[in-house]
Amino acid sequence: MLVKNLSPIDRAIRGIVAVVALTTAIFFPEVIGDPLLQGILVAFGLLNAISLVFGNCLVYQLTGISTYKGADAKDS
């Protein structure tokens, strides 16, 4: 079971970043130019969207960081 480690503000920022990254990569590929960079931007956007939905960031989890202060937050 995943423990939430993202605050609502952190999740909102990730949502905005995901929308901007995916929109740019999918609808404006000429701005990026390089197909490899476009793929990386899509992956980055998708990872941020997944973090937004689940409220958990794998990098935060691996490093022991948590910005979430809810009742079900894991005490460190």
GUROZA-711199 format. One line per field, with one value per residue (C-alpha): residue number from 1; residue in three letters; chain; x, y, z. Coordinates in Angstrom, 2 decimals. Layout:
BEGIN
n <- (NUM; ...);
res <- (ALA; ...);
chain <- (A; ...);
c1 <- (X; ...);
c2 <- (Y; ...);
c3 <- (Z; ...);
This chain:
BEGIN
n <- (1; 2; 3; 4; 5; 6; 7; 8; 9; 10; 11; 12; 13; 14; 15; 16; 17; 18; 19; 20; 21; 22; 23; 24; 25; 26; 27; 28; 29; 30; 31; 32; 33; 34; 35; 36; 37; 38; 39; 40; 41; 42; 43; 44; 45; 46; 47; 48; 49; 50; 51; 52; 53; 54; 55; 56; 57; 58; 59; 60; 61; 62; 63; 64; 65; 66; 67; 68; 69; 70; 71; 72; 73; 74; 75; 76);
res <- (MET; LEU; VAL; LYS; ASN; LEU; SER; PRO; ILE; ASP; ARG; ALA; ILE; ARG; GLY; ILE; VAL; ALA; VAL; VAL; ALA; LEU; THR; THR; ALA; ILE; PHE; PHE; PRO; GLU; VAL; ILE; GLY; ASP; PRO; LEU; LEU; GLN; GLY; ILE; LEU; VAL; ALA; PHE; GLY; LEU; LEU; ASN; ALA; ILE; SER; LEU; VAL; PHE; GLY; ASN; CYS; LEU; VAL; TYR; GLN; LEU; THR; GLY; ILE; SER; THR; TYR; LYS; GLY; ALA; ASP; ALA; LYS; ASP; SER);
chain <- (A; A; A; A; A; A; A; A; A; A; A; A; A; A; A; A; A; A; A; A; A; A; A; A; A; A; A; A; A; A; A; A; A; A; A; A; A; A; A; A; A; A; A; A; A; A; A; A; A; A; A; A; A; A; A; A; A; A; A; A; A; A; A; A; A; A; A; A; A; A; A; A; A; A; A; A);
c1 <- (0.00; 1.27; 1.50; 0.71; 3.76; 2.61; 0.82; -2.13; 0.06; 2.75; 0.09; -1.34; 2.10; 2.68; -0.68; 0.18; 3.62; 2.04; -0.52; 2.08; 4.60; 2.09; 0.36; 3.65; 4.98; 1.77; 0.28; 3.39; 6.19; 7.73; 8.62; 10.70; 12.15; 13.96; 11.80; 13.93; 13.41; 9.70; 9.53; 11.36; 8.93; 5.95; 7.43; 8.08; 4.52; 3.05; 5.11; 3.91; 0.31; 0.64; 2.09; -0.84; -3.43; -1.92; -0.47; 2.82; 6.20; 8.66; 11.68; 10.28; 9.63; 13.18; 14.72; 12.31; 10.82; 7.17; 5.25; 1.95; 0.62; -2.66; -3.96; -2.73; 0.81; 3.56; 5.46; 9.22);
c2 <- (0.00; 3.41; 6.02; 9.55; 11.80; 14.82; 17.85; 19.34; 22.23; 19.80; 17.81; 20.96; 22.02; 18.54; 18.72; 22.02; 20.74; 17.56; 19.48; 21.92; 19.16; 16.85; 19.65; 20.96; 17.53; 16.30; 19.40; 21.52; 19.10; 21.68; 23.78; 20.89; 19.70; 16.55; 13.37; 11.99; 15.14; 15.00; 11.42; 12.44; 15.32; 12.97; 10.54; 13.42; 14.66; 11.19; 10.57; 13.87; 13.00; 9.61; 11.30; 13.72; 10.94; 8.69; 11.40; 9.52; 10.34; 7.46; 9.76; 11.26; 7.75; 6.57; 9.61; 9.69; 13.08; 13.85; 17.10; 15.46; 16.33; 14.37; 11.94; 8.90; 10.31; 7.92; 9.08; 9.15);
c3 <- (0.00; -0.93; 1.80; 0.67; 0.78; -1.27; 0.15; -1.75; -2.92; -4.13; -5.99; -7.59; -8.82; -10.25; -11.99; -13.64; -14.67; -16.09; -18.15; -19.52; -20.33; -22.00; -23.90; -25.22; -26.18; -27.83; -29.46; -30.12; -31.07; -33.39; -30.33; -28.97; -32.26; -31.13; -30.95; -28.09; -26.05; -26.88; -25.52; -22.35; -21.86; -22.29; -19.73; -17.30; -17.71; -17.21; -14.06; -12.61; -13.51; -11.80; -8.69; -8.74; -8.90; -6.22; -3.94; -3.78; -5.29; -5.64; -5.37; -2.15; -0.85; -1.60; 0.11; 3.07; 2.18; 2.83; 2.40; 3.39; 6.83; 6.85; 9.46; 7.51; 7.09; 8.09; 11.17; 10.68);
